[in-house]
Amino acid sequence: MTDCLAPHLPPPQPGCVRLVWLSPRNEPRYRALAWTCHCADVTFELCAAGGQTFLRRTDSSTGKICETHRMSMREGEVTWQALLSGRAR
């Protein structure tokens, strides 16, 4: 039995969409809506700020944080589901 409560990402699927990772905007106020398990070195969050969503990627081994472009709530949810299914990385 594992103590992990958040999802783990599967391997990328053949032909998966490559997300564009940008420098973080350092939003003073944002909310994490969903996240992957923190037992991995690289974790992902679906975040919301100012009525838009974005994905945040954190590499705990290097401390590097990247984010996607801002998108609508619907597009953010679709992108998040693609990430969780291995169809985006």
Buried (B, 14 or more C-beta within 10 A) or exposed (E): EEEEEBEEBEEBEEEBEEBEBEEBEEBEEBEEBBBBBEEBEEBBBBBBBEEBBBBBBBEEEEEEBBBBEBBEEEBBBBBBEBBBEBBBB
